[in-house]
């Protein structure tokens, strides 16, 4: 009999089992209900399949459909199910990679004949047929040469070079019926759990994202544990289509995208109103919190980017050019320019904390295949700030940034953001002890400013120069978006030789905090458009009211009302066309104008307007001055 081992369960209890007992067997020992519901296990923090034997004392959790990690196991398995179906329907296909994502899964294929949108229903039908067969997922391991031979046997040529990049000596495979794939796993017990799937799209891709490499096709889909969850998600996707910021941007004449500038949005007057209103909210907060606003050049020598560390860690995403036989870069970030401003003259501890804000326009190279309206662009403006302070001032400054973030998000209509603390990554720059101090300072600030017990740890996801707090907002469709960040940086001030004279008369290096509230202005506005479906609160709406004439006889009065509203500080348009009033109301509703002020003969005689909201609610006639007072109250309160 195998030597016993001890397993500690989430409730603090322990179970003694034989060495080599599988996760499934442990679940069965706890109860038949748990054994049936088990999707995977977590052994000492690693997610594994239920068939995995446990060979040493360990902490164990059994994952069921109710656990967050389980959905990724399900979707990863669904990606394999997709590959099974494609290989059966398109013999001779070579496989790329097929990961789970937050929204579903995808798999990249190189097929003998292209996959089209028309092929998706039959691929999906084949997936459902395989799911009903309850094919088990079986794990095996080979050495490097064995793994290469295995892939040659099944015709997976693209993945063979990848074997040498895998750090582990053992290369794992998962088999399901006649299908095999090189994969880390884990997977669900068998394909019967994969009936609630839906294929969503097919698009072009490149092998490993290299545009000069093998063209591939990416099939995307989603999967859930229940039919109800899948139905709700598909409904959300339909709602997302209606809220697509690119379509609403056209309806409201906010911005446009052109092939002459891929990834470089063009802002129209109404879109610029949105931009400036958000900037104004931020600037009011900056003024109250003692920030000075700066501007740094868009092009700086590459020596600067070598000093900052961006050249080594970020150059593949940068644009370079030569000027007078010197190499320059278009800035991808604002922080090095701010360091030059700080270092421009001697500094005293009496100046600290020094808070420098910048609405800085930056450029980053993105693959054309990932560009997406305002949400993924190549040129964008960050609401950056860089604060230089002493270690003792660190927590108070971070707390102030947390407070500012919450206020700005509430003003534009988001509820309390969720927070994550992202810690030291593998390519981190600087002293590990300084990283540890920075991580503790961020954690302490979160705990002392309303997030104790409510923030999530994200190990290894910090920036290369420092750990960070991430702020995630949830939109009207329950989608999470990471926007704001607060990052501590002990390294860059040292690299730039930044100093201040302390109270002791000696020279010291300041701590640098990188801070963005909305992040990219472009992306934030895209998120806001979709969150509000273009129906912005009155203070933010590009056009706040539209005056509509019922007949041409009221046109002079309409023009007079519009002018009076403009003089009162409202953003107003008028519609004096000869069209019927129903058509004018429909047009104003399509443009998401908050208030439509209808004017007929009676309103013109009485010096009034009939007030109608875009929701259809009718307030009836009221004097113009009364409407102005109503609108001003809402605007000033930012409700």
C-alpha positions in Angstrom: 0.0 0.0 0.0 1.3 3.5 -0.8 2.4 5.7 2.0 -0.4 8.0 3.2 -0.4 11.8 2.6 -2.2 14.6 4.2 -4.6 16.9 2.3 -5.8 20.2 3.8 -9.2 21.3 2.6 -10.6 24.9 2.4 -12.6 24.5 5.6 -9.4 23.8 7.5 -10.0 20.1 7.8 -7.5 17.4 6.7 -7.9 14.1 5.0 -5.4 11.3 4.9 -5.3 9.4 1.6 -2.9 7.1 -0.2 -0.2 8.6 -2.2 -1.3 8.7 -5.8 -5.0 9.2 -5.0 -6.6 11.4 -7.7 -8.5 14.6 -7.2 -11.6 12.7 -8.4 -11.2 10.0 -5.8 -10.8 12.6 -3.1 -14.0 14.2 -4.3 -15.8 10.9 -4.2 -14.6 10.3 -0.7 -16.1 13.6 0.4 -19.5 12.9 -1.3 -21.1 11.6 -4.5 -22.6 15.0 -5.2 -19.2 16.7 -5.1 -17.7 14.0 -7.2 -20.4 14.5 -9.9 -20.0 18.3 -9.8 -16.1 18.3 -9.8 -14.7 20.1 -12.9 -11.0 20.3 -11.8 -8.9 20.6 -8.7 -6.5 23.1 -7.2 -3.4 21.5 -5.7 -1.1 23.9 -3.9 -2.4 26.7 -6.0 -2.1 24.9 -9.4 -5.3 24.1 -11.3 -5.2 20.4 -12.4 -7.6 17.9 -14.0 -9.6 15.6 -11.7 -7.7 12.6 -13.0 -4.4 14.0 -11.7 -2.8 11.9 -8.9 -1.6 13.7 -5.8 1.9 12.5 -4.7 2.6 14.6 -1.6 1.0 16.5 1.2 -0.9 19.4 -0.3 -3.6 22.0 0.0 -6.6 20.9 -2.1 -9.7 22.6 -3.4 -12.3 20.9 -5.6 -13.5 23.2 -8.4 -17.2 23.1 -9.5 -19.1 25.3 -11.9 -19.6 27.8 -9.1 -15.8 28.6 -8.9 -14.4 31.3 -11.0 -11.4 29.3 -12.2 -13.6 26.5 -13.5 -14.9 28.6 -16.5 -11.4 28.8 -17.9 -11.0 25.1 -17.6 -14.3 24.7 -19.5 -13.4 27.2 -22.2 -9.9 25.8 -22.7 -11.5 22.3 -23.2 -14.0 23.9 -25.6 -11.1 25.2 -27.7 -9.9 21.6 -28.0 -13.4 20.5 -28.9 -13.4 23.2 -31.7 -10.0 21.8 -32.9 -11.5 18.2 -33.0 -14.4 19.4 -35.1 -12.2 21.4 -37.5 -9.8 18.5 -38.0 -12.7 16.1 -38.8 -14.3 18.6 -41.3 -11.1 20.0 -42.8 -8.6 17.1 -43.0 -5.0 18.3 -43.4 -5.4 21.2 -41.0 -2.4 22.4 -39.0 -3.1 23.7 -35.5 -1.9 27.0 -34.0 -2.8 27.8 -30.4 -6.2 27.7 -28.7 -6.5 29.5 -25.3 -9.4 30.4 -23.1 -10.2 34.1 -22.7 -12.4 36.2 -20.4 -15.2 36.1 -23.0 -14.8 32.6 -24.4 -12.1 30.9 -26.4 -10.4 30.8 -29.8 -8.2 28.5 -31.9 -6.0 29.4 -34.8 -5.9 27.1 -37.8 -4.1 26.7 -41.1 -6.6 24.9 -43.2 -6.3 23.5 -46.8 -9.4 25.5 -47.8 -10.5 28.7 -46.0 -13.1 28.5 -43.2 -16.0 30.9 -43.9 -18.8 32.3 -41.7 -21.1 29.9 -43.5 -19.0 27.0 -42.2 -19.5 27.9 -38.5 -22.9 26.3 -38.1 -21.7 22.9 -39.3 -18.5 23.1 -37.2 -20.7 23.9 -34.2 -23.0 21.0 -35.0 -20.0 18.7 -35.2 -18.8 20.1 -31.8 -22.1 19.3 -30.2 -22.0 15.7 -31.7 -18.6 15.2 -30.2 -19.7 16.6 -26.9 -22.5 14.1 -26.6 -19.9 11.3 -27.1 -18.4 12.2 -23.7 -14.9 11.7 -24.9 -12.5 11.7 -21.9 -9.5 14.0 -21.8 -6.4 11.9 -21.0 -3.0 13.5 -20.1 0.4 12.1 -21.1 4.0 13.4 -21.1 6.9 12.9 -23.5 10.5 14.2 -23.7 11.4 16.9 -26.3 12.2 14.5 -29.1 9.3 12.3 -28.4 7.0 15.4 -28.4 8.4 16.4 -31.8 7.9 12.9 -33.2 4.3 12.9 -31.9 3.5 16.1 -33.6 5.0 15.0 -36.9 2.9 11.9 -36.7 -0.4 13.9 -36.5 0.8 16.6 -38.9 1.2 19.5 -36.6 4.3 21.1 -38.2 3.8 24.7 -36.9 4.1 23.7 -33.3 7.3 21.7 -33.6 9.7 24.6 -33.1 7.8 25.6 -30.0 8.9 22.5 -28.2 12.4 23.9 -27.7 10.9 27.0 -26.1 9.1 25.1 -23.3 11.2 25.3 -20.1 9.9 22.0 -18.6 11.7 18.8 -19.5 8.4 16.9 -19.9 6.0 18.0 -22.6 2.4 17.3 -21.9 -0.3 16.2 -24.3 -4.0 15.7 -24.0 -5.8 13.0 -26.0 -9.6 12.8 -26.5 -10.6 10.0 -28.8 -8.4 10.2 -32.0 -7.5 13.8 -31.2 -4.3 14.8 -29.5 -2.8 18.2 -28.8 0.3 19.5 -27.0 -1.0 21.4 -24.1 -0.4 22.4 -20.5 -4.0 21.7 -19.5 -6.0 21.2 -17.5 -9.2 20.0 -19.0 -12.7 19.0 -17.9 -13.2 15.2 -17.3 -14.8 14.6 -20.7 -16.6 16.4 -23.5 -20.1 15.9 -22.1 -19.6 19.2 -20.1 -19.2 21.1 -23.4 -22.7 21.2 -24.9 -23.4 24.8 -24.1 -21.1 26.4 -26.8 -21.5 28.9 -29.6 -19.2 29.9 -32.4 -19.1 33.6 -33.0 -16.8 34.6 -35.7 -13.9 33.7 -38.0 -11.2 36.2 -38.9 -7.6 36.4 -40.2 -4.6 36.0 -37.9 -0.9 35.3 -38.1 1.1 32.5 -36.6 2.2 33.8 -33.2 1.1 37.3 -34.2 3.9 37.8 -36.7 2.6 39.6 -39.7 5.5 38.2 -41.8 4.7 34.7 -40.7 2.2 32.0 -41.7 -1.3 33.4 -42.3 -3.9 31.7 -40.1 -7.6 31.8 -39.4 -8.9 32.4 -36.0 -12.3 30.9 -35.0 -13.8 32.5 -31.9 -16.5 31.0 -29.7 -17.8 31.0 -26.1 -18.8 28.3 -23.7 -20.7 28.1 -20.4 -21.7 25.5 -17.9 -25.5 26.0 -18.4 -27.8 26.9 -21.3 -29.2 29.8 -19.3 -25.7 31.3 -18.9 -25.0 30.9 -22.6 -28.3 32.5 -23.5 -27.7 35.4 -21.2 -24.2 36.0 -22.7 -25.5 35.9 -26.3 -28.2 38.4 -25.3 -25.4 40.6 -23.8 -23.5 40.3 -27.1 -26.6 41.5 -29.0 -26.9 44.4 -26.6 -23.2 45.1 -27.1 -23.7 45.4 -30.9 -26.4 48.0 -30.3 -24.0 49.9 -28.0 -21.0 49.5 -30.3 -19.2 52.9 -29.9 -18.2 52.8 -33.6 -21.8 52.8 -34.8 -22.9 55.3 -32.2 -20.0 57.5 -33.1 -21.4 57.7 -36.6 -25.0 58.3 -35.4 -23.9 61.2 -33.1 -21.1 62.5 -35.4 -18.4 62.1 -32.7 -15.4 60.8 -34.5 -14.4 58.9 -37.6 -11.7 56.3 -38.6 -10.0 56.4 -41.9 -7.7 54.0 -43.8 -5.3 56.9 -44.3 -4.6 56.8 -40.6 -5.2 53.2 -39.3 -5.4 53.4 -35.5 -5.4 57.2 -35.4 -8.9 58.5 -34.7 -10.3 61.7 -36.1 -12.3 63.8 -33.6 -15.3 65.8 -34.8 -16.6 68.9 -33.0 -19.2 67.0 -31.0 -16.7 64.3 -30.0 -14.3 67.1 -29.0 -17.0 68.4 -26.6 -17.1 65.0 -24.9 -13.3 65.1 -24.7 -13.1 68.6 -23.2 -15.9 67.9 -20.6 -13.9 64.9 -19.3 -10.7 66.9 -19.3 -12.5 69.7 -17.4 -13.6 67.2 -14.6 -10.0 66.0 -14.4 -8.5 69.6 -14.4 -10.8 70.7 -11.6 -9.5 67.8 -9.5 -5.9 68.6 -10.4 -6.3 72.2 -9.4 -7.8 71.3 -6.0 -5.1 68.7 -5.3 -2.1 70.9 -6.1 -0.9 69.6 -9.5 0.9 71.7 -12.0 0.2 70.9 -15.7 3.2 70.3 -18.1 3.7 69.5 -21.7 6.6 67.5 -23.1 7.7 67.0 -26.7 6.3 64.1 -28.8 9.8 63.2 -30.2 12.8 62.6 -28.1 16.2 61.0 -28.7 16.5 57.3 -28.3 19.3 57.8 -25.6 16.5 59.0 -23.4 14.5 55.8 -23.9 17.7 53.7 -23.2 18.2 55.6 -20.0 14.5 55.1 -18.9 14.6 51.4 -19.7 11.8 51.6 -22.3 14.2 50.8 -25.2 15.1 47.4 -23.7 11.6 46.5 -22.5 9.3 48.3 -25.0 11.1 49.0 -28.3 9.0 46.6 -30.4 6.0 48.9 -29.7 7.8 52.1 -30.5 8.2 54.2 -33.7 11.7 55.4 -34.5 13.0 58.1 -37.0 16.3 59.7 -37.8 16.9 63.5 -37.6 20.3 65.0 -38.5 22.0 61.6 -38.2 20.6 60.9 -34.7 18.1 58.3 -33.8 14.8 59.6 -32.2 11.6 57.9 -31.0 8.0 59.1 -31.0 7.2 58.9 -27.3 5.2 55.9 -26.2 5.0 57.2 -22.6 5.2 60.6 -20.9 7.3 59.7 -17.8 10.9 60.2 -19.2 10.0 63.8 -20.3 8.7 64.6 -16.9 11.9 63.3 -15.4 13.8 65.9 -17.5 11.6 68.6 -16.1 12.2 67.5 -12.5 15.9 67.3 -13.1 16.1 70.7 -14.8 17.2 72.4 -11.6 18.1 71.6 -8.0 15.2 70.5 -5.8 14.6 70.8 -2.1 12.5 68.6 0.2 10.3 71.7 0.8 9.0 71.3 -2.9 7.9 67.7 -2.3 5.6 66.2 -3.1 6.0 67.7 -6.6 2.9 66.8 -8.6 3.2 67.2 -12.4 0.2 66.4 -14.6 0.2 66.0 -18.4 -2.4 65.2 -21.0 0.3 63.6 -23.2 -0.2 62.4 -26.7 1.7 59.1 -27.2 2.1 56.6 -30.0 2.5 52.8 -29.7 2.8 50.3 -32.5 -0.1 47.8 -32.5 -0.7 45.0 -35.0 -3.4 46.0 -37.5 -5.4 43.0 -36.6 -6.0 44.1 -33.0 -7.0 47.7 -33.8 -10.6 48.3 -32.7 -12.3 51.7 -32.9 -11.3 53.8 -29.9 -10.7 50.8 -27.7 -7.4 49.8 -29.4 -5.5 52.5 -31.2 -1.9 53.5 -32.1 -2.1 57.1 -30.9 -3.8 58.2 -27.8 -3.8 60.8 -25.0 -3.1 59.8 -21.4 -4.2 61.8 -18.4 -0.8 61.2 -16.9 0.6 62.5 -13.7 4.1 61.9 -12.1 4.5 62.7 -8.5 7.9 63.0 -6.9 7.9 62.5 -3.1 9.7 61.1 -0.1 9.0 57.6 1.1 7.2 59.0 4.1 4.8 60.9 1.8 4.1 57.8 -0.4 0.9 56.4 1.3 -0.8 59.8 1.6 -0.2 60.6 -2.1 -1.5 57.2 -3.2 -4.5 57.7 -0.9 -5.3 61.0 -2.6 -5.0 59.3 -6.0 -7.5 56.6 -4.9 -9.9 59.3 -3.8 -9.5 61.2 -7.1 -10.2 58.1 -9.1 -13.4 57.3 -7.3 -14.7 60.9 -7.7 -14.0 61.0 -11.4 -15.5 57.6 -12.1 -18.7 58.6 -10.1 -19.0 61.8 -12.1 -19.1 60.0 -15.4 -21.6 57.4 -14.2 -19.5 54.4 -13.0 -20.1 52.7 -9.7 -17.3 51.9 -7.2 -14.3 50.5 -9.2 -12.7 47.2 -8.3 -9.0 47.2 -7.5 -6.1 44.9 -8.2 -2.5 45.0 -6.9 -0.1 43.9 -9.6 3.3 42.8 -8.3 6.8 42.2 -9.6 7.1 40.6 -13.0 9.9 38.4 -14.3 11.5 41.2 -16.4 11.4 43.7 -13.4 14.0 46.4 -13.3 15.5 47.6 -10.0 16.2 46.4 -6.5 13.9 43.5 -5.3 13.8 45.1 -1.8 12.6 48.4 -3.2 9.9 46.4 -5.0 8.8 44.8 -1.8 8.6 48.2 -0.1 6.6 49.6 -2.9 4.1 46.7 -2.9 3.6 47.1 0.8 2.9 50.8 0.4 0.3 50.2 -2.2 -1.4 47.5 -0.2 -1.4 49.7 2.9 -2.9 52.6 0.9 -5.7 50.4 -0.4 -6.4 49.1 3.1 -6.6 52.6 4.6 -8.7 54.1 1.9 -11.7 52.0 1.7 -10.5 48.8 0.1 -9.5 46.6 3.0 -10.3 43.0 2.2 -11.7 44.0 -1.2 -8.7 44.2 -3.4 -7.4 41.4 -5.5 -3.7 40.3 -5.9 -2.3 40.0 -9.4 1.1 38.3 -8.9 3.7 39.1 -11.6 1.5 41.5 -13.5 3.3 44.8 -12.5 5.0 47.1 -15.0 8.7 46.4 -15.6 9.6 49.5 -13.5 7.2 49.1 -10.5 4.2 47.5 -8.9 0.8 49.1 -9.5 -2.8 49.4 -8.4 -5.3 48.8 -11.2 -8.8 50.3 -11.2 -11.4 48.3 -13.0 -14.8 49.7 -13.9 -17.9 47.7 -14.7 -20.1 48.9 -17.5 -23.9 48.6 -18.0 -23.4 45.2 -19.7 -21.4 43.9 -16.6 -18.1 44.0 -18.6 -15.0 44.9 -16.7 -12.5 47.5 -18.1 -9.2 48.3 -16.6 -8.7 52.1 -16.8 -6.8 53.8 -14.0 -3.4 52.9 -12.6 -1.2 54.0 -9.7 2.4 52.8 -10.0 5.4 53.2 -7.7 8.8 53.6 -9.3 12.0 53.5 -7.3 14.1 52.8 -10.4 13.6 55.6 -12.9 14.6 58.5 -10.6 17.9 56.6 -10.0 18.4 56.0 -13.7 17.9 59.7 -14.4 20.0 60.8 -11.3 17.1 62.7 -9.8 17.7 64.2 -6.3 16.5 66.6 -3.7 18.2 68.2 -0.8 16.7 66.8 2.5 16.2 68.6 5.8 19.5 67.0 6.8 21.4 68.9 4.1 22.2 65.6 2.2 21.2 64.6 -1.3 18.4 62.0 -1.6 16.6 60.2 -4.4 12.8 60.8 -4.6 10.2 58.1 -5.1 8.3 58.5 -8.4 4.6 57.7 -8.7 3.0 57.2 -12.1 -0.7 57.9 -12.1 -3.5 57.8 -14.7 -7.2 58.1 -13.8 -8.9 57.4 -17.1 -5.8 56.0 -18.8 -6.3 56.6 -22.5 -8.8 59.4 -23.2 -9.7 57.7 -26.5 -10.4 54.3 -24.9 -12.2 55.8 -21.9 -14.6 57.7 -24.2 -15.2 54.5 -26.2 -16.1 52.7 -23.0 -18.3 55.6 -21.9 -20.1 55.6 -25.2 -21.0 51.9 -24.8 -21.7 52.2 -21.1 -24.3 55.0 -21.7 -25.3 53.7 -25.2 -24.6 57.3 -26.3 -27.3 58.6 -23.9 -24.9 60.7 -21.8 -26.0 62.6 -18.7 -26.9 66.2 -19.5 -23.6 67.8 -18.4 -21.6 65.5 -20.7 -23.9 65.4 -23.8 -22.4 67.0 -26.9 -25.8 68.5 -27.7 -27.9 69.2 -24.6 -31.1 70.4 -26.2 -32.6 70.7 -29.7 -35.3 73.2 -30.5 -37.8 71.8 -33.0 -40.4 73.8 -35.0 -43.7 72.2 -35.8 -44.1 74.5 -38.9 -42.0 77.0 -40.6 -44.1 79.8 -39.1 -42.2 79.2 -35.8 -38.7 79.3 -37.3 -37.9 82.8 -36.1 -39.0 82.0 -32.6 -37.0 78.7 -32.7 -33.9 80.7 -33.7 -34.5 83.2 -30.8 -34.9 80.4 -28.2 -31.8 78.6 -29.4 -29.8 81.8 -29.1 -31.2 82.5 -25.6 -30.2 78.9 -24.5 -26.7 79.4 -25.9 -26.3 82.6 -24.0 -27.3 80.7 -20.9 -24.4 78.3 -21.5 -26.2 75.4 -23.0 -25.1 73.4 -26.0 -28.1 73.8 -28.4 -29.1 73.0 -32.0 -32.3 73.8 -33.8 -34.2 72.0 -36.5 -36.1 74.3 -38.7 -36.6 72.0 -41.7 -39.9 71.6 -43.4 -40.2 68.0 -42.2 -42.9 66.7 -40.0 -42.3 67.0 -36.2 -42.3 63.2 -35.8 -39.3 62.9 -38.2 -37.5 65.7 -36.3 -38.1 64.0 -33.0 -36.8 60.6 -34.5 -33.7 62.3 -35.7 -33.0 64.0 -32.4 -33.6 60.7 -30.6 -31.2 58.9 -32.9 -28.6 61.5 -32.0 -29.3 60.8 -28.3 -30.1 64.5 -27.5 -31.3 64.7 -23.9 -34.0 67.3 -24.4 -36.2 68.1 -27.4 -37.9 71.5 -27.1 -40.9 71.4 -29.4 -42.3 74.8 -30.5 -45.7 75.3 -32.1 -47.9 78.3 -32.5 -49.2 78.2 -28.8 -45.6 77.9 -27.4 -44.4 80.8 -29.6 -47.3 83.0 -28.4 -46.7 82.1 -24.8 -42.9 82.4 -24.9 -42.6 78.8 -23.9 -41.3 75.4 -25.1 -42.8 72.0 -24.8 -40.2 69.9 -23.1 -39.7 66.2 -24.2 -36.9 63.9 -22.9 -35.1 61.5 -25.2 -36.8 58.6 -23.2 -40.2 59.9 -24.5 -41.2 61.5 -21.2 -43.2 64.6 -21.8 -42.9 67.6 -19.4 -45.4 69.7 -21.3 -45.0 73.4 -21.9 -42.8 75.6 -19.7 -41.3 79.1 -19.9 -37.8 79.1 -21.5 -36.3 80.5 -18.2 -37.8 77.6 -16.3 -36.2 75.1 -18.6 -32.9 76.9 -18.4 -33.0 76.7 -14.6 -33.9 73.0 -14.8 -31.0 72.2 -17.1 -28.5 74.3 -15.3 -29.3 72.6 -12.0 -28.7 69.1 -13.6 -25.5 70.3 -15.3 -23.9 71.8 -12.2 -24.8 68.8 -10.1 -23.4 66.5 -12.8 -26.4 64.2 -12.4 
